[in-house]
Amino acid sequence: MCDQDNFEKDRQEYEARGLVTRKQFGMMLGAGVAMMLPQVANAVAVTEAEVNVKTPDGTADCYFVHPSTGTAAGVLVWPDIFGLRPAFRQMGKRLAESGYAVLVVNPFYRTKKAPTAENGGATPIPQVMPLMQGLTKDVTVQITDAKAFVGWLDQQPSVAKNRKIGTQGYCMGGFEAFRTAGAVPDRIGAVATFHGAALVTNMPNSPHLEAAKSHAQFLIAIAESDDKTSPNDKNVLKETLAKANLSAEIEVYPAMHGWCPPDTTVYNMEQAEKAWGRLLALYGKALA
């Protein structure tokens, strides 16, 4: 998952498959790869802003984007280890154009304002690993942040109070999304994770056990490389959520860890678009 050795192996395997070369990837970054995301059909006009969200530990710098008129179901987006950056702003805007009020957070606000990764998704893992370790050593901060961000969304006039909120996470954002579902079970209606890290652990407060306390519907998209490393995780997730009578779509995608954000070295457009389509299907059903 989010470690330098595995990430570099993923990049090498991706390149070996002929999907993208290092030179091509460099050209993509130079051209602004986030703009390569397909356009939303029948996109609605949106309003976007950089916002500050008060939490028990300070002020988090975030990006908020929502349809310019009316109200919409809220969505809380947890970025990967590279944090809040142009690629995630573009992903958030695309989701807003699909009809949602989207808050993309900087999970590392206690340590550093965004951008927290010098070269976005191409930043060497060792440079950003300490940021993630600062969050994982204290689970309580993940829970207090989740409550603060969901509470902030509910204060916004653009967020529909009669519709459930969705949350989605990428890489380390996966366990953040799971903990959000457990922290605010009556408000979260849908949870999606993409190449989620450390969703299943042996700890009594493992993210998958916290998620099982919710009333949400789940989409869990697992990277092929992660499944090779932890092949039983998908089975534990299926069994745990089924035991809790929670609906869950769990699938291993033929892609490398980190395949969804368009600025990573292992971005896979075909599989990212498939995951995107499943996300919209989940929200269309669970947040209606």
C-alpha positions in Angstrom: 0.0 0.0 0.0 1.4 3.5 0.8 5.1 2.6 0.9 7.9 3.5 -1.4 8.9 0.0 -2.4 5.4 -1.1 -3.4 4.6 2.1 -5.1 7.7 2.0 -7.2 7.1 -1.7 -8.1 3.5 -0.8 -9.1 4.9 2.0 -11.4 7.4 -0.4 -13.0 4.7 -3.1 -13.6 2.4 -0.5 -15.0 5.1 0.7 -17.4 6.0 -2.9 -18.3 2.4 -3.5 -19.3 2.9 -0.8 -21.9 0.1 1.4 -20.4 2.4 4.5 -20.0 6.1 5.2 -20.1 8.0 7.4 -17.7 8.5 10.0 -20.5 4.7 9.9 -21.4 3.9 10.4 -17.7 6.2 13.4 -17.5 4.5 14.9 -20.5 1.1 14.3 -19.0 2.1 16.1 -15.8 3.5 19.0 -17.8 0.3 19.3 -19.7 -1.8 19.4 -16.5 -3.1 15.8 -16.4 -6.0 16.7 -14.1 -7.7 18.4 -17.1 -7.8 15.1 -18.9 -10.8 13.9 -16.9 -13.7 13.3 -19.2 -16.4 15.9 -19.2 -19.6 15.3 -17.3 -22.7 14.8 -19.5 -25.3 17.4 -18.7 -23.0 19.0 -16.2 -24.6 21.6 -13.9 -23.1 25.0 -13.2 -21.1 25.0 -10.0 -19.7 27.4 -7.5 -16.3 26.7 -6.0 -14.2 28.2 -3.2 -11.2 27.6 -0.9 -12.7 27.4 2.6 -11.5 27.1 6.2 -13.2 24.5 8.5 -12.9 24.9 12.3 -12.1 21.6 14.1 -11.3 20.9 17.8 -7.6 21.0 16.8 -7.5 24.1 14.6 -8.5 25.2 11.1 -8.5 22.9 8.1 -8.0 24.4 4.7 -10.4 22.7 2.2 -12.0 23.0 -1.2 -15.7 23.3 -1.4 -17.7 23.1 -4.7 -21.4 22.7 -5.2 -24.2 23.3 -7.8 -24.8 27.0 -8.1 -28.5 26.7 -7.5 -30.7 24.6 -5.2 -29.5 22.1 -2.7 -27.6 18.8 -3.1 -26.5 15.8 -1.1 -23.2 16.5 0.6 -20.1 14.5 -0.1 -16.9 14.4 2.0 -13.8 13.5 0.1 -10.6 12.2 1.8 -7.5 12.4 -0.5 -4.7 10.0 -0.7 -1.3 10.4 1.0 -0.4 13.2 -1.4 -3.2 15.3 0.0 -5.3 18.2 -1.3 -4.0 19.3 -4.7 -5.2 20.2 -8.3 -6.1 16.6 -9.2 -8.5 16.3 -6.3 -10.0 19.7 -6.8 -10.7 18.6 -10.4 -12.2 15.3 -9.1 -14.3 17.2 -6.6 -15.5 19.7 -9.2 -16.5 16.9 -11.6 -18.6 15.3 -8.8 -20.3 18.7 -8.1 -21.1 19.0 -11.8 -22.8 15.6 -11.4 -25.1 17.2 -8.7 -23.3 17.0 -5.3 -22.0 19.5 -2.8 -18.4 18.4 -2.3 -15.9 19.1 0.4 -12.4 18.0 -0.3 -10.3 18.2 2.8 -6.6 18.7 3.7 -6.2 15.8 6.2 -2.8 17.1 7.2 -3.9 20.6 8.2 -2.4 20.2 11.7 1.1 20.0 10.1 0.9 21.8 6.8 -1.4 23.7 4.6 -2.0 22.4 1.1 -0.2 21.6 -1.1 1.4 19.0 1.1 3.2 17.1 -1.7 5.7 19.0 -3.8 4.9 17.2 -7.0 1.4 16.0 -6.4 0.9 12.3 -7.1 4.5 12.0 -8.4 6.0 13.0 -5.1 8.4 10.3 -3.6 6.5 8.5 -0.8 9.3 9.1 1.9 8.6 12.8 1.6 4.9 12.5 2.6 4.9 9.3 4.7 5.5 11.3 8.0 2.2 13.1 7.3 0.2 9.9 7.2 2.0 8.5 10.2 1.0 11.6 12.2 -2.7 10.6 11.6 -2.4 6.9 12.1 -0.8 7.1 15.5 -3.9 8.7 17.0 -7.3 7.4 15.8 -9.2 10.0 17.8 -8.1 12.8 15.5 -9.6 10.9 12.6 -12.9 10.7 14.4 -13.0 14.3 15.5 -12.1 15.5 12.0 -14.9 13.4 10.5 -17.4 14.9 12.9 -16.2 18.4 12.2 -16.3 18.1 8.5 -19.7 16.5 8.4 -21.0 19.1 10.8 -19.6 21.9 8.6 -21.3 20.4 5.5 -24.6 20.4 7.4 -24.2 24.1 8.1 -24.0 25.0 4.4 -27.3 26.2 2.7 -26.3 24.3 -0.5 -26.4 21.0 1.3 -29.7 19.2 1.5 -30.6 18.3 5.1 -33.2 15.7 4.0 -30.6 13.6 2.1 -27.8 11.5 3.5 -24.2 12.4 3.1 -21.6 10.4 1.1 -17.9 10.0 1.9 -15.2 8.6 -0.3 -11.5 8.0 0.3 -8.4 7.1 -1.7 -5.4 5.2 -0.4 -5.1 6.4 3.3 -8.4 8.2 2.7 -10.0 4.8 2.7 -9.7 4.3 6.4 -10.7 7.9 7.0 -13.9 7.3 5.1 -14.6 4.1 7.0 -14.1 5.9 10.3 -16.4 8.7 9.2 -19.2 6.1 8.6 -18.7 4.9 12.2 -18.4 8.3 13.7 -21.5 9.8 12.2 -23.6 6.7 11.5 -27.0 8.4 11.3 -25.7 11.0 8.7 -23.6 8.9 6.3 -25.6 7.0 3.7 -22.8 5.9 1.3 -19.1 5.1 1.6 -16.7 4.5 -1.2 -13.0 3.6 -1.1 -10.6 3.3 -3.9 -7.3 1.4 -3.4 -7.9 1.9 0.3 -5.0 1.4 2.7 -5.2 -0.4 6.0 -9.0 -1.0 5.9 -8.6 -4.3 7.8 -6.3 -4.6 10.8 -6.1 -6.8 13.9 -6.9 -3.9 16.2 -10.2 -3.8 18.0 -10.8 -0.4 16.4 -9.9 -1.5 12.9 -11.5 0.7 10.2 -13.6 -2.1 8.9 -15.2 -2.7 12.3 -15.9 1.0 12.7 -17.6 1.0 9.3 -19.8 -1.9 10.3 -21.4 0.4 13.0 -22.9 2.5 10.2 -26.1 2.3 8.2 -24.4 3.1 4.9 -24.1 1.3 1.6 -20.6 0.5 0.4 -18.4 0.5 -2.7 -15.0 -0.9 -2.1 -12.7 -0.9 -5.1 -9.5 -2.8 -4.4 -6.3 -2.5 -6.4 -5.0 -5.8 -7.9 -1.6 -5.1 -6.3 -3.1 -4.6 -2.9 -5.1 -7.8 -3.2 -1.9 -9.7 -4.0 -0.4 -8.3 -0.8 -3.4 -8.9 1.4 -5.7 -11.4 -0.4 -7.9 -12.1 2.6 -8.9 -8.5 3.2 -11.8 -8.7 0.7 -13.2 -11.7 2.4 -13.0 -10.1 5.8 -14.8 -7.0 4.4 -17.5 -9.1 2.8 -18.1 -11.2 5.9 -18.1 -8.2 8.3 -20.4 -6.0 6.3 -22.7 -8.9 5.5 -23.0 -9.8 9.2 -24.0 -6.1 9.9 -26.6 -6.4 7.1 -24.9 -3.7 5.1 -25.0 -3.6 1.3 -21.5 -3.7 -0.2 -20.1 -3.9 -3.7 -16.5 -5.2 -3.3 -14.4 -5.8 -6.4 -10.7 -6.2 -7.2 -9.8 -3.9 -10.2 -7.0 -4.9 -12.6 -5.0 -1.8 -11.7 -2.2 -0.7 -9.4 -2.5 1.0 -6.0 -3.2 4.6 -6.7 -4.9 4.1 -10.1 -7.8 6.6 -9.6 -6.3 10.2 -9.2 -5.2 11.4 -12.6 -1.8 12.8 -11.4 -0.3 9.5 -10.1 2.3 7.5 -11.8 0.0 4.5 -12.1 -3.2 6.3 -13.2 -5.4 3.9 -15.2 -8.0 5.9 -17.1 -10.1 2.9 -18.1 -10.4 1.4 -14.6 -10.7 4.9 -13.0 -13.7 5.6 -15.2 -15.2 2.3 -14.3 -14.8 3.1 -10.6 -16.2 6.6 -11.2 -19.3 5.1 -12.8 -19.8 2.8 -9.9 -19.5 5.7 -7.5 -22.2 7.6 -9.3 -24.4 4.6 -9.2 -23.9 4.2 -5.5 -24.6 7.9 -4.8 -27.6 7.9 -7.1 -29.1 5.0 -5.1 -28.0 5.8 -1.5 -28.1 9.6 -1.5 -31.3 10.2 -3.4 
